[in-house]
Amino acid sequence: MAVISVDIAGRPYEVRVGAGLLPDIAAQCGSRLRKAAVPIVTDVNVHAHWGAVVDKALREAGHEPQWRILPAGEQTKSWEGLAATVDWLLSLEVERGDHVIALGGGVIGDLTGFCAAILKRGCNFIQIPTSLLAQVDSSVGGKTAINTPAGKNLVGAFHQPSLVLADLDVLATLPERELRAGYAEVIKYGLLGDTAFFAWCEQNASAMLAGDAALREYAVAHNVAAKARIVAEDEFERSGTRALLNLGHTFGHALEAQTGFSDRLLHGEAVALGMVLAARYSARKGLMSAEDAERAAHHIEAIGLPARLQSLRLDCDGSVLVGHMLHDKKMDAGTLPFVLMRGIGKAFLDRDVDLADVTAFMDQELAR
C-alpha cells in the first residue's frame, strides 16, 4: 500500500492507495468511526458492486451502516440532492465530530463533501473513491460542489477530507468507458507539469487500463503525490499554482454544459477533449509547437477518448460555447484566465486571452 500525506497546515491527512482496502474499512478508518452508526453516501451502481462488502466489514467490527443510495450521474449534484442529503444526515443526528463516508466517484465525493462542509458549520468526512478519476484527482484536495443551471461546480466549498482510501480493486468493476474517462485526469498531470510522466503514459497507458495492477498503483500514487504537493502549496487556489489543475476544464465544462451535464459526454471525456483544445489553442497562439499539440491529441485519441470537437455533433457555434465559459467560477474582474501550454509539461495561467479569438478558434474546431 502506498501512503501519501497531504500536508495541509493544521489539517494533514493521508491518502492510502492499494488493493483490499474496502474489506478492511473498519481498521483503516479506526477511531474516526467513533459511534456504532456510520452514515455512508453512495450511488446505485457502486452499492450494487461494493455495498455488501462494506456493510459486512463494518458490521463485523460492531458498526451499523446507515446507507443513502442515490442515482448515478451528474444530475445528483444538485440543489435538491444537496438539501435531501443534508436533511438525511440531520435525521441521523450526525455531530460535528462524526465522519460521513463518501463511497463513490467524483459526483458522490463532491456532493457528500459539500454536505459535510455545511452541516453544523462543518463536520468530518472520509473519501473512498471508486472511479479512476476520483482516485487520481477529485477525492484529494478538498474541492466540493454541486452543479446549478448556470454551470458546473458554481456552488461549493473547500473542505478537506480526514482520510482517503483508494482501493485499486474497485477499478475492476468500472465500465470501460468510465475507466477511460478517468484516464483523462491521469494524463493531465503529465501535460501540465511532468514531461517524463507523459512519456510514461504513452508507453504504459494501454496496459494500465487493461488491468496491470502494478501500473495502476504507480499511476494513482504518482498523481496523488503530484496533487498533494500542489494542494499543500496553494490550498485555496490563490497563488495560481493550483489553477494549473484546471487544464482542459474551461473548454471541457463548456462542452458539458452544452450537452446538458449528461451521459452524452462524461466529465473525463470533456476534460480530455478540453486538453486537446487547450493544446491546439496554445499552438494557434504560437505558445507551443503544432507537433506537441498533435502529440497530445494523438495519445488522447489513441486511448479511446474524444480528440475532435466535431465528433460531438453539437448544434451550436463557437459563441455559444464561449458563452458557457463566461459562467466559469474562475471569472475574475470580468476576465477569464485560461490554462494554456508552452509545451508538453509546461502549463501556465494566461490571464490575457481574447474571447473573440477563442470564439473563432472554436468555430474552426467545430468544422475540423
HELIX and SHEET records of a PDB file:
HELIX    1   1 ILE A   25  CYS A   29  1                                   5    
HELIX    2   2 GLY A   30  ARG A   32  5                                   3    
HELIX    3   3 VAL A   44  VAL A   46  1                                   3    
HELIX    4   4 HIS A   47  GLY A   51  3                                   5    
HELIX    5   5 ALA A   52  GLU A   60  1                                   9    
HELIX    6   6 GLU A   74  THR A   76  5                                   3    
HELIX    7   7 TRP A   79  SER A   91  1                                  13    
HELIX    8   8 GLY A  106  ILE A  118  1                                  13    
HELIX    9   9 LEU A  119  ARG A  121  5                                   3    
HELIX   10  10 LEU A  132  LEU A  133  1                                   2    
HELIX   11  11 ALA A  134  SER A  138  3                                   5    
HELIX   12  12 LEU A  168  THR A  173  5                                   6    
HELIX   13  13 GLU A  176  GLY A  193  1                                  18    
HELIX   14  14 THR A  195  ALA A  210  1                                  16    
HELIX   15  15 ALA A  213  GLU A  233  1                                  21    
HELIX   16  16 ARG A  242  ASN A  246  5                                   5    
HELIX   17  17 HIS A  249  GLN A  258  1                                  10    
HELIX   18  18 HIS A  267  ARG A  284  1                                  18    
HELIX   19  19 ALA A  290  ALA A  302  1                                  13    
HELIX   20  20 LEU A  309  LEU A  312  5                                   4    
HELIX   21  21 GLY A  318  MET A  325  1                                   8    
HELIX   22  22 LEU A  355  LEU A  366  1                                  12    
SHEET    1   A 7 ALA A   2  VAL A   6  0                                        
SHEET    2   A 7 TYR A  13  GLY A  18 -1                                        
SHEET    3   A 7 LEU A 163  ASP A 167  1                                        
SHEET    4   A 7 ASN A 124  PRO A 129  1                                        
SHEET    5   A 7 HIS A  99  GLY A 104  1                                        
SHEET    6   A 7 ALA A  37  ASP A  43  1                                        
SHEET    7   A 7 GLU A  64  LEU A  70  1                                        
SHEET    1   B 2 LYS A 143  THR A 148  0                                        
SHEET    2   B 2 GLY A 151  PHE A 158 -1                                        
SHEET    1   C 2 PHE A 338  MET A 341  0                                        
SHEET    2   C 2 ALA A 347  ASP A 350 -1                                        
END                                                                             
